[in-house]
Amino acid sequence: MADQILSQEEIDALLTAMDSGEIDVAEEKQDVAVEVRSYDLTAQNIMQRGQFDALEEVYDKFVNLFQGSLSSLFQRTMTVKAISRETVKFGEFIKAFSTPTGFVTFGMEPLIGSALMAFEPNLVFSLIDCMFGGDGKPMDKIREFTLIERRMLQRIAMAVLKDLETAWADAYRIRLALRKIETKPEFVYLVNPGDQLVIVVCAISTEGFSGNIHLCMPYLMLEPIKEQLSSSYLREKDRASSFGDEIRTLLGRTEVNIVAELGKTVYSVEDILNFEVDDILRLNTGPQNHVIVNIQRVPKYLGMPGVVKGSKAVQITEVIDQDQGRG
């Protein structure tokens, strides 16, 4: 190690060279590529698999209900199908529509906020034409809706909301209420342009025309109930329902002992030993008193004694309160 230590002459020579600039002591810089990724704390990650699986059941049921309602309303066969489900930012979604489009905002109480349904203009004109007895032939030129046509659109929207509320009942009970009808996309506001929408597109078709309804719900509206709409929750719900049915079936077949207690009396052992044939035992109740009906020795009902078709019987008149029964 001694040969690695600089002598005093070598140290002085090194310092002199540094002062004169013969040796560059500046730190050599190295270019290091640093990857920087932006992160939005408000971003909504809704692409988790199975997060909104319950919506498929909801809209499958809605399609069947709405197809029947349309056929009844227009007195002709109409086909309704759910053709897609996707998530899109609100700003991108609304830019895809032109004026006029049948925008209907509605509430989904107790959820906070508003949802939206968008009727394509050709579909609106065809449905209104059918409503007034036409064949629904598409118009050559799209124009703004008249006041009467807006009222007809409202009538169709109410039919959608009625069936949609019924379809939601199995997943989560909500109350739908129409709030506003608009025809210009720039006047429609649900959430911020960067917020996500869950969109289900339903196609309506007949022999003469076809068109789509876009049913849109903001992710912020669905977030409080996303657990109830997940695939795992559905499996647990189905399993619980299945076990419940099995238990009810088994209990329905279970046999239990039912005893109608006509009355009670107390005697000493000495009295019992002295009983003879034809002795009469006095009970604490009479023919006008209620009879206690016991199920597996537990008092459950009160009744009145009587005779039905020659057989002794008890008519149940009252259910015994459990606290009373224990007392």
C-alpha positions as CSV (number, residue, x, y, z in Angstrom):
1,M,0.0,0.0,0.0
2,A,3.0,2.3,0.6
3,D,3.8,2.6,-3.1
4,Q,0.2,4.0,-3.7
5,I,0.7,7.0,-1.5
6,L,1.8,10.2,-3.3
7,S,5.0,11.9,-2.1
8,Q,5.0,15.6,-1.1
9,E,6.7,16.5,-4.4
10,E,4.0,14.7,-6.4
11,I,1.2,16.4,-4.5
12,D,2.8,19.8,-5.1
13,A,3.1,19.1,-8.8
14,L,-0.5,17.9,-9.0
15,L,-1.8,21.1,-7.3
16,T,0.4,23.3,-9.6
17,A,-1.1,21.5,-12.7
18,M,-4.6,22.0,-11.5
19,D,-4.0,25.7,-10.9
20,S,-2.5,26.2,-14.4
21,G,-5.4,24.4,-16.1
22,E,-3.3,21.5,-17.4
23,I,-5.7,19.1,-15.6
24,D,-9.5,19.5,-16.2
25,V,-11.2,19.0,-12.8
26,A,-14.7,19.8,-14.0
27,E,-17.2,17.0,-13.4
28,E,-17.9,15.1,-16.6
29,K,-21.6,15.3,-17.4
30,Q,-23.4,12.3,-18.7
31,D,-26.6,12.5,-20.6
32,V,-29.1,10.2,-18.9
33,A,-32.5,9.7,-20.4
34,V,-35.2,10.1,-17.8
35,E,-38.7,8.8,-18.6
36,V,-41.4,11.1,-17.3
37,R,-45.0,10.1,-17.4
38,S,-47.9,12.4,-16.5
39,Y,-50.4,11.1,-14.0
40,D,-53.9,12.5,-13.6
41,L,-55.2,12.1,-10.1
42,T,-58.8,12.6,-11.3
43,A,-58.5,10.0,-14.0
44,Q,-61.3,7.4,-13.9
45,N,-60.2,3.8,-14.4
46,I,-63.3,2.0,-15.5
47,M,-61.9,-0.6,-17.7
48,Q,-61.5,-3.1,-15.0
49,R,-62.8,-6.4,-16.2
50,G,-66.2,-7.4,-14.7
51,Q,-66.7,-4.0,-13.0
52,F,-70.1,-3.3,-14.7
53,D,-71.2,-6.8,-15.7
54,A,-74.6,-6.3,-14.2
55,L,-75.4,-3.7,-16.9
56,E,-75.4,-6.5,-19.4
57,E,-78.3,-8.2,-17.6
58,V,-80.0,-4.8,-17.1
59,Y,-79.9,-4.0,-20.9
60,D,-80.8,-7.5,-22.0
61,K,-84.0,-7.2,-20.0
62,F,-84.5,-3.6,-21.2
63,V,-84.3,-4.7,-24.8
64,N,-87.0,-7.3,-24.4
65,L,-89.3,-4.9,-22.5
66,F,-88.8,-2.0,-24.9
67,Q,-89.3,-4.2,-28.0
68,G,-92.7,-5.1,-26.7
69,S,-93.5,-1.5,-25.8
70,L,-92.6,-0.2,-29.2
71,S,-94.5,-2.9,-31.0
72,S,-97.6,-2.1,-28.9
73,L,-97.1,1.7,-29.2
74,F,-96.8,1.7,-33.0
75,Q,-98.9,-1.4,-33.8
76,R,-96.2,-3.0,-35.9
77,T,-93.3,-5.4,-35.3
78,M,-90.1,-3.7,-34.3
79,T,-86.8,-5.3,-33.3
80,V,-84.6,-3.9,-30.6
81,K,-81.0,-5.1,-30.0
82,A,-78.1,-4.0,-27.7
83,I,-75.3,-3.8,-30.2
84,S,-72.4,-2.4,-28.1
85,R,-71.2,-1.3,-24.7
86,E,-68.2,1.0,-24.4
87,T,-66.6,3.7,-22.4
88,V,-65.9,7.1,-24.0
89,K,-65.0,10.5,-22.8
90,F,-67.9,12.9,-22.7
91,G,-66.2,15.5,-25.0
92,E,-65.4,12.9,-27.7
93,F,-68.9,11.4,-27.5
94,I,-70.9,14.7,-27.9
95,K,-68.7,15.8,-30.8
96,A,-69.9,12.8,-32.8
97,F,-73.5,14.2,-33.1
98,S,-74.8,17.0,-35.3
99,T,-77.9,19.3,-35.1
100,P,-80.6,18.2,-34.7
101,T,-80.3,15.1,-32.4
102,G,-82.8,14.0,-29.9
103,F,-80.9,14.4,-26.6
104,V,-82.9,13.5,-23.4
105,T,-81.4,14.0,-20.0
106,F,-82.9,12.2,-17.1
107,G,-82.3,11.6,-13.4
108,M,-81.6,8.2,-11.7
109,E,-82.5,8.8,-8.1
110,P,-81.0,8.1,-5.6
111,L,-77.9,8.4,-7.8
112,I,-76.4,11.9,-8.1
113,G,-76.2,13.6,-11.5
114,S,-77.9,13.1,-14.8
115,A,-77.8,10.4,-17.5
116,L,-78.5,10.9,-21.2
117,M,-80.2,9.1,-24.1
118,A,-79.4,10.3,-27.6
119,F,-81.8,9.5,-30.5
120,E,-80.3,9.7,-34.0
121,P,-82.3,12.2,-36.1
122,N,-83.3,9.8,-38.8
123,L,-84.7,7.4,-36.2
124,V,-86.7,10.2,-34.5
125,F,-88.3,11.2,-37.8
126,S,-89.1,7.6,-38.7
127,L,-90.7,6.8,-35.3
128,I,-92.8,10.0,-35.4
129,D,-93.9,9.2,-39.0
130,C,-95.0,5.7,-37.8
131,M,-96.8,7.3,-34.8
132,F,-99.0,9.3,-37.3
133,G,-99.7,6.3,-39.5
134,G,-96.8,6.4,-41.9
135,D,-94.4,3.7,-42.9
136,G,-91.3,5.4,-41.3
137,K,-89.5,6.2,-44.6
138,P,-86.3,8.1,-43.8
139,M,-86.3,11.8,-44.8
140,D,-84.2,13.1,-47.7
141,K,-83.1,16.1,-45.7
142,I,-82.6,16.5,-42.0
143,R,-84.2,19.6,-40.4
144,E,-84.9,20.9,-36.9
145,F,-87.6,19.3,-34.9
146,T,-90.9,21.1,-34.7
147,L,-92.7,21.6,-31.3
148,I,-95.1,18.7,-32.0
149,E,-92.2,16.5,-33.0
150,R,-90.4,17.3,-29.7
151,R,-93.5,16.3,-27.8
152,M,-93.7,13.0,-29.7
153,L,-90.0,12.5,-28.8
154,Q,-90.8,13.1,-25.2
155,R,-93.5,10.4,-25.4
156,I,-91.1,7.9,-26.8
157,A,-88.5,8.9,-24.2
158,M,-91.0,8.3,-21.4
159,A,-91.6,4.7,-22.8
160,V,-87.8,4.2,-22.7
161,L,-87.5,5.4,-19.1
162,K,-90.4,3.2,-17.9
163,D,-88.9,0.0,-19.3
164,L,-85.4,1.0,-18.2
165,E,-86.5,1.5,-14.6
166,T,-88.1,-1.9,-14.6
167,A,-85.0,-3.5,-16.1
168,W,-82.8,-1.9,-13.4
169,A,-84.9,-3.3,-10.5
170,D,-83.0,-6.6,-10.2
171,A,-79.6,-4.9,-10.1
172,Y,-80.3,-1.7,-8.2
173,R,-83.6,0.0,-7.5
174,I,-83.7,3.5,-9.1
175,R,-86.4,6.0,-10.0
176,L,-86.0,7.6,-13.5
177,A,-87.4,11.0,-14.2
178,L,-87.1,13.0,-17.5
179,R,-85.4,16.4,-17.0
180,K,-84.8,18.1,-20.3
181,I,-85.0,17.6,-24.1
182,E,-82.4,19.3,-26.3
183,T,-81.5,19.1,-30.0
184,K,-78.2,20.9,-30.1
185,P,-75.1,19.0,-28.8
186,E,-73.4,22.2,-27.7
187,F,-76.3,22.8,-25.2
188,V,-75.9,19.3,-23.6
189,Y,-73.8,19.1,-20.5
190,L,-73.5,16.1,-18.2
191,V,-69.9,16.1,-16.9
192,N,-66.6,17.6,-17.8
193,P,-65.3,16.8,-21.3
194,G,-62.6,14.5,-20.0
195,D,-64.9,12.5,-17.7
196,Q,-65.9,9.0,-18.8
197,L,-69.3,7.8,-19.9
198,V,-70.6,4.2,-19.9
199,I,-72.5,3.9,-23.2
200,V,-74.9,1.2,-24.4
201,V,-76.1,1.5,-28.0
202,C,-79.4,-0.1,-28.8
203,A,-80.5,-0.6,-32.4
204,I,-84.2,-0.2,-33.5
205,S,-85.1,-1.7,-36.8
206,T,-88.1,-2.6,-39.0
207,E,-88.5,-3.5,-42.6
208,G,-88.5,0.2,-43.6
209,F,-86.0,1.9,-41.4
210,S,-83.4,1.5,-38.6
211,G,-81.5,3.7,-36.1
212,N,-79.8,3.8,-32.8
213,I,-80.4,5.0,-29.3
214,H,-77.3,5.8,-27.2
215,L,-77.9,5.3,-23.5
216,C,-75.2,7.1,-21.5
217,M,-74.4,7.1,-17.8
218,P,-71.4,9.0,-16.3
219,Y,-68.9,6.9,-14.4
220,L,-69.2,9.4,-11.5
221,M,-72.9,8.5,-11.3
222,L,-72.3,4.7,-11.2
223,E,-69.2,4.8,-9.0
224,P,-71.1,4.7,-5.7
225,I,-72.8,1.4,-6.7
226,K,-70.0,-0.2,-8.8
227,E,-69.7,-3.0,-6.2
228,Q,-73.4,-4.0,-6.8
229,L,-72.8,-4.0,-10.5
230,S,-69.7,-6.2,-10.5
231,S,-69.5,-9.8,-11.6
232,S,-68.3,-10.9,-8.1
233,Y,-71.3,-9.4,-6.5
234,L,-73.6,-11.1,-9.0
235,R,-72.1,-14.4,-8.2
236,E,-72.5,-14.0,-4.5
237,K,-76.1,-12.8,-5.0
238,D,-76.9,-15.8,-7.2
239,R,-75.3,-18.2,-4.7
240,A,-77.3,-16.7,-1.8
241,S,-80.5,-16.8,-3.8
242,S,-79.9,-20.4,-4.7
243,F,-79.2,-21.4,-1.1
244,G,-82.2,-19.5,0.0
245,D,-84.5,-21.4,-2.4
246,E,-83.0,-24.7,-1.3
247,I,-83.5,-23.9,2.4
248,R,-87.1,-22.9,1.8
249,T,-87.7,-26.1,0.0
250,L,-86.2,-28.2,2.7
251,L,-88.1,-26.3,5.4
252,G,-91.3,-26.7,3.5
253,R,-91.0,-30.5,3.7
254,T,-89.9,-30.7,7.3
255,E,-92.4,-32.3,9.7
256,V,-93.0,-30.8,13.1
257,N,-95.1,-31.7,16.1
258,I,-98.1,-29.5,16.8
259,V,-99.8,-29.8,20.2
260,A,-103.0,-27.9,21.2
261,E,-102.8,-27.4,24.9
262,L,-106.4,-27.5,26.3
263,G,-105.3,-26.5,29.8
264,K,-103.1,-27.2,32.8
265,T,-103.5,-28.3,36.4
266,V,-101.2,-29.1,39.3
267,Y,-101.5,-32.0,41.7
268,S,-99.3,-33.4,44.4
269,V,-97.7,-36.9,44.0
270,E,-99.9,-38.1,46.8
271,D,-103.0,-37.0,45.0
272,I,-101.9,-38.7,41.8
273,L,-101.3,-42.0,43.7
274,N,-104.8,-41.8,45.0
275,F,-106.5,-41.3,41.6
276,E,-109.2,-43.8,40.8
277,V,-111.2,-44.6,37.7
278,D,-113.9,-41.9,36.9
279,D,-112.1,-39.2,38.9
280,I,-112.4,-35.8,37.2
281,L,-109.3,-33.5,36.8
282,R,-110.1,-29.8,36.8
283,L,-108.1,-27.7,34.3
284,N,-107.3,-24.0,34.6
285,T,-109.2,-23.2,31.4
286,G,-112.8,-23.7,30.1
287,P,-114.5,-24.1,26.7
288,Q,-114.6,-20.3,26.2
289,N,-110.9,-19.8,26.8
290,H,-108.2,-19.7,24.1
291,V,-106.2,-22.8,23.4
292,I,-102.4,-22.5,23.1
293,V,-101.0,-24.2,20.0
294,N,-97.3,-25.3,20.5
295,I,-94.9,-26.0,17.6
296,Q,-92.1,-28.2,18.8
297,R,-93.0,-27.2,22.4
298,V,-92.8,-23.5,21.5
299,P,-96.1,-21.5,21.9
300,K,-96.9,-20.0,18.5
301,Y,-100.7,-19.5,18.2
302,L,-103.9,-19.0,20.1
303,G,-107.0,-20.7,19.0
304,M,-110.6,-21.8,20.0
305,P,-111.5,-25.4,20.4
306,G,-114.3,-26.9,18.3
307,V,-115.5,-29.7,16.1
308,V,-115.2,-30.0,12.3
309,K,-116.9,-32.9,10.5
310,G,-117.1,-34.9,13.7
311,S,-113.4,-34.4,14.6
312,K,-112.0,-32.3,17.4
313,A,-110.3,-29.2,16.0
314,V,-108.7,-25.9,17.0
315,Q,-109.3,-22.7,15.0
316,I,-106.3,-20.4,15.1
317,T,-107.3,-16.8,16.0
318,E,-104.0,-15.1,16.9
319,V,-100.2,-15.3,16.5
320,I,-98.4,-15.3,19.9
321,D,-95.7,-12.6,20.2
322,Q,-92.3,-14.2,20.7
323,D,-91.5,-12.2,23.8
324,Q,-94.9,-13.0,25.2
325,G,-94.4,-16.7,24.3
326,R,-91.0,-16.8,26.2
327,G,-92.7,-15.1,29.2
